[in-house]
Amino acid sequence: MGDEAMDVEAVNKQLSAAVSQQLGSLVSLTLLAGNLQGPLSLNLKDRLQAYAVAEVADTQLLVEKLAAVGGQLSPMEAPPVPSTDAGTALREFLEREEQVMATLHAVIPSTGQEPRSEALEHLIEHVLMRKQQQVDYLSLALG
């Protein structure tokens, strides 16, 4: 049971897609933090900036892991420019984050049970845990 090999081809394909989406998420969050307007933005600017810093760190770790398993980056989609309406912009960002988290989560079944598999799985779980907290907080901010 503990010797199930990583499906390297599947991991490369799935992780590449997840990293591409993560890069889009990072750009989206940066645009959101800079473009958000209105009273809601006054309360969220500092938190959004902190999330952007965390996204950079997570993205770097995911790219390093992709390189370590022999994968290559997929082309990044250009993220949409956020709405100037804070509520709309946040809802759109949260929908995008749900997609990113689902794509990241989809990598886990292919990781296997090797030591490097466990390391990859735990990295993904850490990123998912942080992103879920981010989604929960921003969802609460919307009311």
Stockholm file with secondary structure:
# STOCKHOLM 1.0

chainA/1-143         MGDEAMDVEAVNKQLSAAVSQQLGSLVSLTLLAGNLQGPLSLNLKDRLQAYAVAEVADTQLLVEKLAAVGGQLSPMEAPPVPSTDAGTALREFLEREEQVMATLHAVIPSTGQEPRSEALEHLIEHVLMRKQQQVDYLSLALG
#=GR chainA/1-143 SS CTTCCCCHHHHHHHHHHHHHHHHHHHHHHHHHHHHCCSHHHHHHHHHHHHHHHHHHHHHHHHHHHHHHTTCCCCCCCCCCCCCSSHHHHHHHHHHHHHHHHHHHHTTGGGSCSSHHHHHHHHHHHHHHHHHHHHHHHHHHHHC
#=GC SS_cons         CTTCCCCHHHHHHHHHHHHHHHHHHHHHHHHHHHHCCSHHHHHHHHHHHHHHHHHHHHHHHHHHHHHHTTCCCCCCCCCCCCCSSHHHHHHHHHHHHHHHHHHHHTTGGGSCSSHHHHHHHHHHHHHHHHHHHHHHHHHHHHC
//
